[in-house]
Amino acid sequence: MLAKGEETYANCSLTVLSGFFYRLVTIYQKMKTMIMILSLSLLILLAALILWGSGIQNKLVYYPDSSVPSEELLKANSIIPWPSSLKDHRGFVSIDETKPANATIIVFHGNAGTAADRVFYVKWLAVLGYRVILAEYPAYGGRKGKVGERAFVSDASETVHLAFKQYGGPLFLLGESLGCGVAAAVAKETTVKIDGIILITPWDTLASVAQSKFPYLPVRLFLKDKYDNIGNLGSFKKGIAVVGAERDEIIPVGHANRLYLALPSKAKKIWIVKDAGHNDWPMFVDTSFLKEIMDFVRSHAKG
């Protein structure tokens, strides 16, 4: 048996230990509650950032223009609404009654302006014997719909299907800036035979461009749209022409180079337009430049 002093000391020790463990349990419960609150707060913050990021993405990536060209302007530029009237058009098609077209090229334009603004493609390519369709996006050029990768690619796939149904092949896709992402995604998804692709001022992936613009933010977590040109063209076997602008201030030419190097296809070639920027590159080229590019992709159409 313990002596009275020893018993008192033991009871005091138990009381101290009990108090200590009680405090530990209390601290643990408080920490557990704080961790739960902090985790929930982080999840809410992350969700808010994703929603915010998606909204910011749309404002940074898409600049829809709802303007519709007049009939007089269309006539002057030798294009007509396609496949029907302006009321329900999907773009514009070149009209050249002097000779039949030997192939069709569908152009997917960049993120600003409208399809009708890209009439210079018609002037370059129609004289080479190509039928040119200037495809328009949903929410652009008076068309109904919403912006976004899913909406654009789905609509573009339908455009490609209708063009092939109406005109047959050969059929080539030409993308410009954002349009490169649309063309690459369509090439991966469509069942229509695509005979070649031309990518002008492209990126490798949208995430790569976004990360370079915001290097200290986890932008990949916030991007709703991917436009992964490298992944989407990974299995494309026909000719791929990549055209970069040497002084591109919006999508630095390094992205075009990385895309070109990552493409597994052997039927690929890259051109760099010297001294040209993202928007003024058409001032540095002419029909002969487009002929060189088309001759290349056509030479691989049967590959």
C-alpha positions in Angstrom: 0.0 0.0 0.0 1.1 3.6 -0.7 1.9 5.8 2.2 -0.4 8.8 2.7 2.1 11.2 1.1 2.8 8.9 -1.8 -1.0 8.4 -2.3 -1.5 12.2 -2.3 1.4 12.6 -4.8 0.0 9.9 -7.1 -3.4 11.5 -7.0 -1.9 14.9 -7.9 0.1 13.3 -10.8 -3.1 11.7 -12.1 -4.9 15.0 -11.9 -2.1 16.7 -13.7 -2.0 14.0 -16.4 -5.8 14.0 -16.7 -5.7 17.8 -17.2 -2.9 17.5 -19.7 -4.7 14.9 -21.8 -7.9 16.9 -21.6 -6.1 19.9 -22.9 -4.5 17.8 -25.7 -8.0 16.4 -26.7 -9.4 19.9 -26.6 -6.5 21.3 -28.7 -6.9 18.4 -31.2 -10.7 18.9 -31.5 -10.1 22.7 -32.1 -7.4 21.9 -34.7 -9.6 19.4 -36.4 -12.4 21.9 -36.6 -10.0 24.6 -37.9 -8.6 22.2 -40.5 -12.1 21.3 -41.7 -13.0 25.0 -41.9 -9.7 25.8 -43.7 -10.2 22.9 -46.1 -13.7 24.0 -46.9 -12.6 27.6 -47.3 -9.8 26.4 -49.7 -12.3 24.4 -51.7 -14.7 27.3 -51.9 -11.8 29.6 -52.9 -10.6 27.1 -55.6 -14.1 26.8 -57.0 -14.4 30.6 -57.1 -11.0 30.8 -58.8 -12.0 28.2 -61.4 -15.3 30.1 -62.1 -13.4 33.3 -62.2 -10.7 31.8 -64.4 -13.3 30.5 -66.9 -14.8 33.9 -67.1 -11.5 35.6 -67.5 -10.5 33.0 -70.1 -13.5 33.8 -72.3 -12.7 37.5 -72.1 -9.0 36.9 -73.0 -9.5 34.2 -75.7 -12.7 35.3 -77.4 -13.6 38.7 -79.0 -16.9 38.0 -80.8 -17.9 40.6 -83.4 -21.6 40.5 -84.3 -21.3 42.6 -87.4 -22.7 41.3 -90.7 -21.3 42.4 -94.0 -23.6 44.1 -96.6 -24.6 42.4 -99.8 -22.6 45.1 -101.7 -19.4 44.3 -99.7 -19.8 40.5 -100.3 -20.3 41.1 -104.0 -17.2 43.3 -104.2 -15.1 40.6 -102.4 -16.5 37.8 -104.6 -18.0 35.8 -101.8 -21.5 34.7 -101.0 -23.2 33.4 -97.8 -22.8 29.7 -97.4 -24.5 27.3 -97.4 -27.5 29.6 -97.8 -28.6 33.1 -97.0 -27.1 35.5 -94.4 -30.1 34.6 -92.2 -28.7 31.2 -91.4 -25.2 31.2 -92.9 -22.2 29.2 -91.5 -19.7 31.4 -93.4 -18.9 32.5 -96.9 -17.7 30.8 -100.0 -15.7 32.1 -102.9 -17.3 32.5 -106.3 -15.1 32.1 -109.4 -17.0 31.1 -112.5 -14.0 31.2 -114.8 -12.8 27.7 -113.9 -13.8 24.8 -111.6 -12.1 24.4 -108.3 -9.7 21.6 -107.9 -10.1 21.4 -104.1 -11.8 23.1 -101.2 -10.1 24.9 -98.3 -12.0 25.7 -95.2 -10.6 28.7 -93.2 -11.1 29.0 -89.5 -10.2 32.5 -88.5 -8.6 34.0 -85.3 -10.4 35.2 -82.2 -11.2 38.7 -83.3 -13.2 40.1 -86.2 -15.4 37.9 -88.5 -15.0 35.4 -91.3 -15.8 38.1 -93.9 -12.7 40.0 -92.7 -10.5 37.2 -94.0 -11.3 37.8 -97.7 -7.5 38.0 -98.4 -7.4 34.2 -98.3 -9.9 34.2 -101.1 -7.8 36.6 -103.2 -4.7 34.5 -102.6 -6.2 31.0 -103.0 -9.0 31.4 -105.6 -6.5 32.3 -108.3 -4.7 29.1 -107.5 -7.8 27.1 -108.3 -9.1 26.5 -104.8 -12.7 27.0 -103.5 -12.4 28.9 -100.2 -15.0 28.6 -97.4 -14.5 31.3 -94.7 -16.1 29.5 -91.8 -17.8 31.6 -89.1 -18.1 30.7 -85.4 -21.1 30.7 -83.2 -21.7 34.2 -81.6 -19.6 35.8 -84.4 -20.7 37.5 -87.6 -24.4 37.6 -86.6 -24.6 33.9 -85.9 -26.3 32.6 -82.8 -24.6 30.5 -80.1 -22.0 30.7 -77.4 -18.2 30.9 -77.5 -16.1 28.0 -76.2 -14.1 25.1 -77.5 -16.9 22.6 -77.4 -19.3 24.9 -79.2 -16.7 25.9 -81.8 -15.4 22.4 -82.6 -18.9 20.9 -82.8 -20.0 23.7 -85.2 -16.8 23.4 -87.2 -17.2 19.7 -87.6 -20.7 20.2 -89.0 -19.3 22.8 -91.4 -16.7 20.3 -92.6 -19.3 17.6 -93.0 -21.6 19.9 -95.0 -18.7 21.1 -97.2 -17.6 17.6 -98.0 -21.2 16.5 -98.7 -21.7 19.4 -101.1 -18.3 19.6 -102.8 -16.5 16.3 -102.1 -12.7 16.2 -101.8 -9.9 17.0 -101.7 -10.6 19.0 -98.6 -8.0 21.0 -96.6 -8.3 22.9 -93.3 -6.6 26.2 -92.7 -6.4 27.7 -89.2 -5.3 31.1 -88.1 -4.4 31.6 -84.5 -7.4 30.4 -82.4 -8.6 28.8 -85.7 -5.6 26.5 -85.5 -7.0 25.0 -82.4 -10.4 24.5 -84.0 -8.9 23.0 -87.2 -6.7 20.6 -85.2 -9.6 19.4 -83.0 -11.8 18.9 -86.0 -9.1 16.9 -87.8 -9.0 14.6 -84.8 -12.8 14.2 -84.4 -14.3 14.2 -87.9 -15.0 11.2 -90.0 -14.5 13.3 -93.1 -11.2 12.7 -94.9 -9.0 15.7 -94.4 -6.2 15.9 -97.0 -4.0 18.4 -95.3 -3.8 21.2 -92.7 -2.3 24.7 -92.7 -1.7 26.3 -89.3 -0.8 30.0 -89.3 0.5 31.7 -86.1 -0.5 28.7 -84.0 0.2 27.7 -80.4 1.3 24.4 -79.1 -1.4 24.3 -76.4 -3.6 27.0 -75.0 -2.3 26.2 -71.5 1.3 26.8 -72.6 0.4 30.3 -73.9 -1.7 31.1 -70.8 1.1 30.0 -68.5 3.6 32.2 -70.3 1.3 35.2 -69.8 0.7 34.4 -66.1 3.8 32.5 -64.9 3.0 32.8 -61.2 -0.6 31.5 -61.4 -1.8 27.8 -61.7 -3.6 28.7 -64.9 -3.9 25.1 -66.0 -6.4 24.5 -63.2 -8.6 27.3 -64.4 -8.7 26.7 -68.1 -12.0 25.4 -69.3 -10.9 25.2 -72.9 -7.7 23.3 -73.9 -7.1 23.6 -77.6 -4.3 21.1 -77.4 -2.9 21.2 -80.9 -0.1 18.8 -80.1 -2.4 16.2 -78.7 -5.1 16.7 -81.4 -2.6 16.3 -84.3 -0.7 13.4 -82.8 -2.3 10.9 -85.1 -2.7 13.0 -88.2 -0.8 11.5 -91.1 -1.3 13.9 -94.0 0.7 17.1 -94.7 0.9 19.7 -91.9 2.2 23.2 -92.7 3.1 25.4 -89.8 3.5 29.1 -90.3 4.9 31.3 -87.6 5.4 35.1 -87.5 8.9 36.1 -86.4 7.9 39.0 -84.3 4.6 37.6 -83.0 3.7 39.7 -80.0 0.6 37.8 -79.0 1.6 34.1 -79.6 5.4 34.2 -79.6 6.9 32.2 -82.4 8.4 29.8 -80.0 5.0 28.2 -79.6 4.8 27.5 -83.3 8.3 26.0 -83.2 7.4 23.7 -80.2 4.3 22.6 -82.0 6.3 21.7 -85.1 8.9 19.8 -83.2 6.3 17.9 -81.3 4.3 16.7 -84.3 5.1 13.0 -84.9 4.2 13.2 -88.6 7.0 13.2 -91.1 4.9 15.1 -93.5 5.5 18.4 -91.9 7.2 21.7 -92.7 7.5 25.1 -91.0 7.8 28.5 -92.4 8.7 31.6 -90.4 7.6 35.0 -91.9 10.4 37.3 -91.2 9.7 40.7 -89.4 6.0 39.9 -89.3 3.7 40.2 -86.2 0.6 38.3 -85.2 -1.8 40.5 -87.0 0.2 42.1 -89.8 1.8 38.9 -91.3 -0.5 39.1 -94.4 1.4 42.2 -95.4 4.6 40.2 -95.7 3.4 37.4 -98.0 1.6 37.0 -101.3 0.0 34.4 -103.5 3.3 32.7 -104.3 3.8 32.1 -100.6 0.5 30.4 -100.3 1.2 28.4 -103.5 4.4 27.0 -101.9 2.5 25.9 -98.8 -0.4 24.4 -100.7 2.0 22.5 -103.1 3.6 21.0 -100.0 0.4 19.8 -98.3 -1.0 18.6 -101.6 2.1 16.5 -102.2 1.3 14.6 -99.0 -2.4 14.3 -99.6 -2.2 10.7 -100.7 0.2 9.7 -97.9 
